[in-house]
Amino acid sequence: MQTIITDTRIDAEILAQTEARGTDKTVCPSEVARGLCPDDWRPLMERVRDRARALAAKGRIDICQSGTPVDPDKDWTGPVRLRFRKD
């Protein structure tokens, strides 16, 4: 039986992993996907990135490239990292 992974569950996993690392360290989106579905995580990557955009737009996390936050509303490509935001 395949497990249904909701947006709420993805959000919770992103927030749990980033908060556990703290505001000075980051998490790779693939770590979030692996945390949700270790054996078949690759299909989740786009959804994890989409949910990261939504959380960043709400000010909950930062999406970073080379240590610098990027605008979640802009198109960005390449590797990103997720960082907890304590506001």
N, C-alpha and C positions, 0 to 999 in steps of 0.2 A: 504494500500500500504506500502510495506517495504522500509525503507530508505537504500540507498546504502552508506556504510561508506568506503571511500577510505583510502589508506595508507597515502595520503597527509593530509586528515582530522584527522587521528589518530595522525600523527606527530604534526600537529598544536595544537591539544588539549593537548598533552604531554608538548609541549613547553609553551603553555599559562598557564597551571596549575603550572608547575615547576617555571617558571619565576615569576608568581604572588606570590609564596611562598618565593622566594629569594634563595640565595646560601647557607643559613644556615639551611633551613628546607626542608623537603621532601614530596613527594606525593606517595600514594599507587597506583599501577597500576589499582586497582579496582575503584579508584576515577576517573581515566581517562575514563575507560569503562562506568561508570555511567554517566559521563558528556556527553558522546556520545549517549548513549541509556539507559536512566534511567530504563525503564521497562523490558529490556531484555539484560542486560549488560554482563552476564556470558559468552555467546558464543564469546564475543570480547576479552576475557582475553589473549588468546594465541597470537592473533594479536597485542595487546597492548604490550605485553612482547617482541615480535619479533621487533616491531618498536622501542621500547626502546633500544634494542640491536643495531639497525642500527644508532640511534641518538647518542648513547654512543660511537660507533666506529668512528663517525665523530667528536667527542669531544664536542657535544652540551649539553649533560647531563651526569651525573654519575648514575650508577646503584649501589645501596648500600645495603650491608647486615651488620647489627649491626653497622651502621654508617660509614663503610669502603667501598670505591669503589671496585667493582669486575671487572674483565676483561670481557668485553662483548663477547669476542671470546671463552671464556671457558664455559664449562657446569657448571651451578650453579643450585642448587635446593633450595627450601624453599622460605620464604618470602623475598621480595626485596622492596626497596623504590627508588624513582626517584628524583634526585636533579638537579636543573639548574646549568649550568656551565658557568661562565662568563669569557671568555678568549679573 
